[in-house]
Structure formats: structure tokens, C-alpha cells
């Protein structure tokens, strides 16, 4: 019996909607990352991009446990000397919750061409409305 290997042209992609209201950021990011990689499929092949499209709604209602909202920081550098910027996560969740979810998912995706391609299939929305109704996405619990 031979091992099945998926081919890039034969991958069938589905659309999923995940409601982030009341969910923990890290646990949601794991679920989204698995869908983007295609690890939920029986035809998963590590060297082929076999993931699905994921829509995350209600990103502004996501939860951080413990004291992470006050103690966790998001750092980025502008490229100029001494321009390291830091934003506390309670401010980040208040102003740009889509970025907080995207950073959490990005940390759980491999840093290669397959991972970068997978992140293009992630769509995050602050509220409950999204513009992908024509794709008939499946609601995940």
C-alpha cells in the first residue's frame, strides 16, 4: 500500500467562520492555524499547502486570561535607530483587535512560503458582519 501525497492543484478548499466572542486568544489561534495549514484533513501533506479559508468575526470580543492584558506587550521596530515601539495588549485589543488575532495566528504558522501563503487566506473582522457570504462558509463552534 502506498502513502497518499496531495498535489497542489488537487486541493479543495473550504470556507469556515469562527466566532471569537468570549474565546481565549491563544486557543482560538491554535484552531485557526490548524485550519489554515489543513491539519484537520485526512489528506494533509506537510510540503503542500492544503489549508482552508478562515473568517474570524467578533475579534473585538476576544479574551486574555490572567494579567496578560496589563503585562503583555506588542513590540515593533520602525527601522530607525532607537525607534522600538511598544503597545500594551489592553490598548491593542481596544484599538486594533484584528492585529492581535493575526499576530497570534502568525506565531503558530511556519515561517516559510507555505506559511505566508496560508496567512493570505485569513480574514479577520472586528464585528459580526463579514463580506464573504457568497462563498457559503461553514460555521465552526
N, C-alpha and C positions, 0 to 999 in steps of 0.2 A: 504494500500500500504506500502511495506517495503522499508527501506533505503538500497541502494546498498553499499556493503562493498567489496573493492577489496582484493584479496588474492595475496600473494607474488608470487606464482607460475603462476598466470594467467596474469601477467603484460606483455604487449607487448611494447618493447622499440624501439624507432626510433632514427635515427642519424640526427643531424642538424648541418649546417655550418653557422657561423656568421662571417661576415667581420667587423673587428673592425676599419678599416681605417676611420679616421675623426670622430669617435663616442666618446662621453664623457665616462670616465671610470666608473663612478657610474651608469649611465643609462644603460650601457652595462652589468654591473654586475647584475643589477636587472633582466634584461631579461634572462641572463644565469642562475641565481639562480632559477627563476620560472620554467625554462625547466628542470633543474636538479631535482627539487622537484616533478615535474609533475603537477604543479598547472594550467597548460594550458589545462589539460584533464578533461572531464566530469566525469571520474571515479576516480578523486582524492580522496584519503583516507589519513588522516593525519598520521595514525600509520603504514602505509605500504609504502615502498619505490617504488613509481610508476613513477619515473622520467625517462628521456631520456638521450642519449649520446649527448654531445655538443662539437663541434670543433670550436675553435676561431682562426681565421687566421688574419694576419697583426697586431699583438699585438704591434709591434713597431711604428705603426702609430696612436696610441690612443692619445686622447687629455685630458688635465686637464684644467678646466676653472679658471679664476681669477688668483690669485697669488699662487695657490696651488703647482705649480712646485717648487717654491722657499721656501715656508713656511711649507709645509707638510713633515714630516719625517717618515721613517720606522725604528722602534726600534726592536732590538732583543738582547737577553742575551746569552752569551756563556756558562754559568754555573759556571764560575769562579768569585770570588769576584771582583767587580769593573769593570767587562767586559761588560758593557752595550754599544752596538754598535748602531750607528745611521747613516742612509743614507738618503740624501735628495731625493725627488721624481724625480727631473730632472735627477739626476745621476742614480737612479733606472730604470727609463724609458729608459735611454740611454744604460745601460749595461744589465739589466735583465727585459725586459718588460713583460715576461711571469709571473714572480713572482708578479709584480704589479697587473696584472689581477687576478691571483689566490688569492692573499690576499683580494682583493675587493670582490670576489665571496664568499670566505670562511667566511667573516664577515656577509654575508647575508644568510648563511645556518645554521640551528640549530646545536648546539654543542652536538650532541648525535650520536648514532651508525648509524642512518639513514643519518645524515649529512655527516659523514665520508665516508660512502659507496657512497653517491652521488658525492662527490668530486673525487672519483676514475674514474668517467665517464666523467670528464672534460679533454679535450685535447687542449693545447694552443700552437700555433706556431708563431714564430716571423715573418716569411714571408708569402707569399701567397700559398705556397705548403704545403700539408699535405699528410700523408700516409694511409688515410682511404677511398680511392676511392672504394675499394671492397665492403664497406658497403652501397654504394649508398646514401650518405647523402643528405638531402633536404636543399637547400639554403634559409635562412631566411633573410628578409630585415629589 
